[in-house]
Amino acid sequence: MENIEVEKLYKERKDFLELNLLNSEEGLKKKILNNEIHRPGLALSGYTDRFAHERTQVMGETEITFLQSLDQTKRKDLLEKVFRFDIPCIIISKNIYPPSDLLEIADRTKTPVFQSRLSTTELTNRLSLYLDNIFAPNTTMHGTLVDVYGVGLFYTGKSGIGKSECALDLVERGHRLVADDVVQIIRKTPEVIVGTGSELLGHHMEIRGVGIIDLERLFGIRAVRIQKRIEVEVRLVLWRDDLEYERLGIENKFTRILGVEIPVVTIPISPGKNITVISEVIAMNHMLKIYGQDPAKEFSKKLSEEISRKKLVSDYLESDME
């Protein structure tokens, strides 16, 4: 998302941020361009060469007390200098009411000024939480996301390969569906991506030959969840005799979604293969790796040690002439 209007912030988070608009509504059409927050103390003192004016401005008791300590002429000159910049909006914490000339200049420049009952720290934390979510990198992908034993498995593969059927079977076994067909993915942190379903589809699912079903109504609220961290991609592909598939699992493979690296497991589909049970094993095996245990590597190490031990014994016996 490139930008949002200040009006969106006000309408969606008025109660959460405990906002009260102090001046004209004309400025609500101004754009918030990023998720950054700025305390304009240095700019209010007169130094504007490095003023981050494009950020949402938060003023606390320190800034307002400083302005009130100035004589009216000096204060007005400083405010005129600051408001020459295109500021998205100003939020003042602790229910502090600003000097009247600040509101006058803000009205003239159509800059919205809000008052919040929250402390400066709490206001900044809540505002950052909202803006970080709004401006987080996001994408939409075709697939199915299921919470299996607390691990977010993201199933991908061509249409009709059995992603929805696998998810349905997992729900029947007590696991939880997050989204089917269309998965909206947001990067919450540099290492965490979270998937959710679209508002339109909800927890509906298309089963070929049956049609659209409502999973939440069929299985109850226990069978669904709103969002889940994506931890493993499970790629479903049709079995091909001319291809080699992973046998030992020693070499971990990864993929990137929104710049976040996650493990990827490719499962060839063939008649009689129980993808549901395999999915549970993938989830449990992933958790083992998280806790520092890698069964494939441990088996390989044990096998190498056994081969080495047998070779030593064999070499010894070859040289024993008794």
N, C-alpha and C positions, 0 to 999 in steps of 0.2 A: 504494500500500500504506500503510495507516494505522499499523500497528505490527507488530513481531515479538517473539517470546519470546526471552529471553536464551539459552535452550536451543538455538534455531535457530542463533544466532551461534556457540555453543560447538561444536555438532556439525558444522556446515558449514565452519568456519574454525579449528578447533582446531590443526591442523598449520600452516596458513598464518600464524596469529598466534602460534604456539608457546605455547598457553595451558595452564595447569595450575590447576585449581580448588582453592582453599585451604580452603574451608569447605563447609558443607552444600549438598546439591543442591536443597534446598527452594526456594531463591531463583531457580532457573533458570526458573520460570514467570513471573517478572517481565517486564514489557513494555518494549521499547525503542521510544520514540515517534517518534524522528526520526533524522536522519543527523549530528547535531551532536555534537562531542566537546568536553569541558571539562576544564581543569586546575584542581582545587579548592584551590589554594594559599591564596587570600584567605579562602575559607570555613573552612579549617583554622586560620587565624589568629584566627578569631572573628567576622569580618564576613560575615554570611549574608543581609543585606538584598537583595542582588542575586545570590544563589547560583542558578546555572542547574542546578538539581538534576535536571531532567528529561532532561538529556543523559548520554551515556555518559562516566563519569569515568575519566581516566587520571592516575595518580600516577607520578612519577619519583623520582629520587634526592633532589631538592630537597625535595619534600613529606615523604618518609619520614625524611630526616635531621632536618628541622625537628621532626617529631613525636617522634623519639627524643631530641631535646635537651631536651624538656620533662619536668618531674617527672610521676609517674604520675597524681596527682590532677588537675593542670592538663590533661594530655593527655586523660584520660577525660572531663572536662567538655566540652572542645572537640569530641571525637568524638561525644559524646551529642547535642550541639547540631547537628552536621552530619547525623547519622543519623536525626534527627527528620524529615528530608525523605525523600520517596519516591524514592530513587536507583535507577536501573535496574541498574547493576552498576559495579564498580570493577576496573580492570586496572592492575597495578603492573609497570613495566618493569624491565629489567636483572636479572631473577631476584632482585630484592630481597625479602626476607621482612619483612612489616610487623610492628609491635608486636602482642603477643598480645591486648591489650585492643581493638584495632581489629577483629580477627577475632571476638572475643566479642560485641561490640556488633553487628557485621554479621550474625552468626548469629541473634541475638535479633530483629533487624529483618528477617530473611530477605533480606539483600542479598548476592548472590554476589560473591566477591572472587577475581580471577584473578591469576596471576603469569605474566609473559612473559619469555623470554630476550632479546627484542629491545630495542634502545635505544629511548628515548622517541620520538625522531624517526621511526625506522623503524616502530615500533608505530603511531604516529599516522597515518602515511602509508598503511599497509596497512589499518588499520581504516577510515579515510576512504574508501578505494577500495571496500571491501566495502559499507559503509553507503550511500554515494552511489549505488551500483548498485541496492541493495535498495529505497531510498526514491525513486528517480528516477521522475518522471511517466511513465506508460506507458498504452498503449491497444492494442486489437486492431482491425485493419482488413481488409476483404476486398480482395484484390488479389494481385499477383505481383511479386516483387522479384528483379531480375537485375543482376549485375555486368557491365556492358558497357564494355570498355576502361578498367576502374577506376572507372567512374561508376555509382553506384547508381540504376537506373531503376525506379521504382515504378509498375507498370501498374494502372490502375483502370478500371472500366467494369462494365456489367451482366453477369450470368452468361451464358456462352455466346457472348460477343462475340469471343473469340479470344485472351485473355490467356495462357492456358497454351500454346496452339499457338505463339504468338509466342515465348514463353520456350523452348519445345522447339527451335524453329528456331535461336534464338540459341545455345543450348548446342551444337547440331550444328555451328555456325560457330566454336566455341571459347570462347564466353563461359560464365559460371558462374551457376547458379541458387542463390538464397539461400532463397527460400520461395515456395510457391504456395498460393493459395486463402486461407489465414489467415496474416497477417503481424503479428507482435508487434512493436510499436514502442516504443522507450525514448528519452527525451530525456536524453542524456548531459551536455550542457552547454546554456546558453541558446541556442546557435546550431547544435547538432548533434543529429540524431535518427538512431538506428540501428535497423535492422530485422532480425528473425531469424524462423525458422520455429518452429512449435509442436513440442514434444517428441514428441507423438503422431504427427503427420503426417510429420515428418522431411523428406526430400527426395522424397516420393512426389508424384505428379501425376496428376490426372484428365484424360484426353483423351476428349472426347465421341466415342462410337462405338468406342473401343478399350478404355477402362476405366482402372483404376489401374496406373500404371507406377512403378518404382523407378529414378529418374534416376541415382542414384549407382552402382547395379549395372550399369545399361545403358552408361553412358559413363565410369565410373571416378571416382576421387576428384577428378580435375582439373576435373570438370564442376560441382562444388558448392562452396559455402563456408558457414560457420556463420552469419556476420552481416556486414552491410555498411551503411555510412552511406547514408541516403536523400538524394539530391541533386536529383533531378528527378522530378516526377510526370508520367506519360504517360497521359492520359485517352483511352481508345478509345471512340468514339461512332459510331453508324450514320450514313452519309451522308444528308443531307437537301437536296433541291434548293432549298428555300425559306430556307436559312440561309447566311449569309456566313462563310467561314472565313479564317483568317489567311493572307495572301499574301506579305507582305514580312517580317514578324517584327521590325519596328522597335520595337513596343511590347511590352516584356516583361510577361508575366502571372505572378502568383504565387498560391500557396495557403498555408494555415497548417495544420500538423499539430503538436499539442501546443504551440502557440504559436510554433513555428519556421517562418519564412517560407522556402519553396523555390519555384523556378520550376515552372510547369505548362505542358505542351504538349498541346494537344487535337488528336488525329489522327482524321479521319473515315474510317471503314472503307467501302470499296467494292470490288467484284470486280476482281481484277488488281493491287491495290495491294500493294506489297512492304513490309510493316510491319517486317520484320526489318532490311532495309537502312536504312529510315527511322530505326529505333531506333539503329543505329550512327552515323548522321549526327547525331542528337540528342545522343548522348554526346560525339562529337568536337566538335560545335559548342559544347556546354557547357564543355568544356575550353578552347576558344579564348577564350571569354568570361572564364573564370577567369584566363587569362593576359593579359587586357586587350584582346583583339581581338573586335570585334563585326561580323561580315561584313555583316549587314543594315544597320546604321547607317553603316558605311563605304561601302557601295554607294549608300545614299541621299545621303550627303554628296557623293560623286563625281558622282552624277546631277545634284544641285542645282548643283554647280560647272560642269558641262558645259552645263546649260541657261542659266545666267547668262552663260557665255562666249559661247554662240551668240547670245544676245540682244544683248550688247555689239557683236558683229560685225555683226549685222543692223541695229542702230541706226546704226552707222558707215556701212554701205553705203547706207542709205536717205538719208543726208545728203551722200553723195558724188555730185556732179553730173557727174563726168567720164565 
